[in-house]
Amino acid sequence: WKWFSAVKMNTIKRVPVIIKLLDEAGKPTMTWTLQNAWPTKITGTDLKAEGNEVAIESIELAHEGLVISNT
């Protein structure tokens, strides 16, 4: 959240981001490496007292390069 707030204040800090898809044993099967990434959008769910939905948050990232590897 601090990273996203800094972008909103017009101080964009671009960092590498690594996303790993794990199997049932917790070992990575695929890896996405984003080069010079920064958050552009963060969304959350509407938490309602009478609802029973699963709470899902999402983040949208912009980047300047992508490397995909199967491990």
C-alpha positions in Angstrom: 0.0 0.0 0.0 2.9 2.4 0.8 4.3 1.7 -2.7 0.9 2.6 -4.3 0.5 5.7 -2.2 4.0 6.9 -3.2 2.9 6.6 -6.9 -0.2 8.7 -6.2 2.0 11.4 -4.7 3.9 11.4 -8.1 7.0 9.7 -6.8 7.1 6.6 -8.9 9.5 3.9 -7.6 10.0 1.2 -10.1 11.2 -2.1 -8.7 11.6 -5.7 -10.0 8.6 -8.0 -9.1 8.8 -11.8 -9.0 5.6 -13.8 -9.2 5.8 -17.6 -8.6 3.2 -20.2 -9.3 3.6 -23.0 -6.7 2.5 -26.6 -6.9 0.9 -28.6 -4.0 4.3 -29.2 -2.4 5.1 -25.5 -2.4 7.7 -25.7 -5.2 7.7 -23.1 -8.0 6.5 -24.4 -11.4 6.4 -21.1 -13.2 8.0 -17.7 -12.6 7.2 -14.3 -14.0 9.8 -11.6 -13.5 8.6 -8.0 -14.1 11.3 -5.5 -14.8 10.8 -1.9 -13.5 7.3 -2.5 -12.3 5.0 0.0 -10.4 1.4 -0.3 -9.2 -1.3 1.4 -11.2 -4.5 0.2 -9.5 -5.5 -1.6 -6.3 -9.0 -2.9 -5.7 -10.7 -4.6 -2.9 -14.1 -6.0 -2.1 -17.1 -4.3 -0.5 -17.3 -5.9 2.9 -20.9 -6.3 3.8 -22.1 -7.6 7.2 -24.9 -9.6 5.7 -22.8 -11.1 2.8 -20.8 -14.3 2.8 -18.5 -13.7 -0.3 -14.8 -14.4 -0.3 -12.8 -11.2 0.1 -10.5 -10.7 -2.9 -8.0 -7.9 -3.4 -6.2 -7.3 -6.7 -3.3 -5.2 -7.8 -2.6 -4.1 -11.4 1.0 -3.5 -12.3 2.7 -1.7 -15.2 6.2 -2.8 -16.2 9.0 -2.3 -18.7 9.8 -5.9 -19.4 8.7 -9.5 -18.7 10.7 -12.7 -18.4 8.7 -16.0 -18.1 10.5 -19.2 -17.0 9.3 -22.8 -16.3 11.2 -24.3 -13.4 
